[in-house]
Amino acid sequence: MRILRFALPAIAALTVLAPATGHADQYKWCAEYSGGRDGMGATNCGFVTLEQCRATISGIGGWCSPNPFYTGPEPRRRQTNGRRYRDER
């Protein structure tokens, strides 16, 4: 019974404090806002699509660029007719 008194809170604490599984950064695009008089701009890398980024900078100035910290999945390669080609000898 004494063991449960110490083990149960320890297990609960480890469960709560354990790091979460890694997730890929899904935000592929950054909005680079133009700076005012001081030339200092801002960056917002919170856009999934290029269209979202362009809509945000529309009318306020700036440009969109790829997120340098994007860790999402690589784009899939297209298969040609679903066939595999083998080496001909």
Secondary structure, 3 states (H helix, E strand, C coil): CHHHHHHHHHHHHHHHHCCCCCCCCCCCEEEEECCCCCCCCEEEEEECCHHHHHHHHCCCCCEEEECCCCCCCCCCCCCCCCCCCCCCC
